[in-house]
Amino acid sequence: MARQATEIKVYWDNQDRSNEGWAYRLSDADGDIDSGSLDSDRDDIDGAIDEAVSIAGVEVNADAFAREPNVDGGFAIWTAE
């Protein structure tokens, strides 16, 4: 049975300055499920969120994410209730 993400994090990954971009991390109560890079433009956090949600296969819209656009390049997080 496939694990269902109960938390989605979208963040600006700048660990490698030559390859900065949006990234995601999916997790559940047992830990990380998946992570990777996203193709959205720097100023398109909504696009990055939509892409991560599609990868996760959950039905949630970008408005359900808490956001912090000014810390570490920006990030957003959603947690299932």
Secondary structure, DSSP 8 states (H G I E B T S, - for coil): -----SEEEEEEE-SSGGG-EEEEEEEETTEEEEEEE----TT-HHHHHHHHHHHHT----GGGSEEETTSTT-EEEEE--
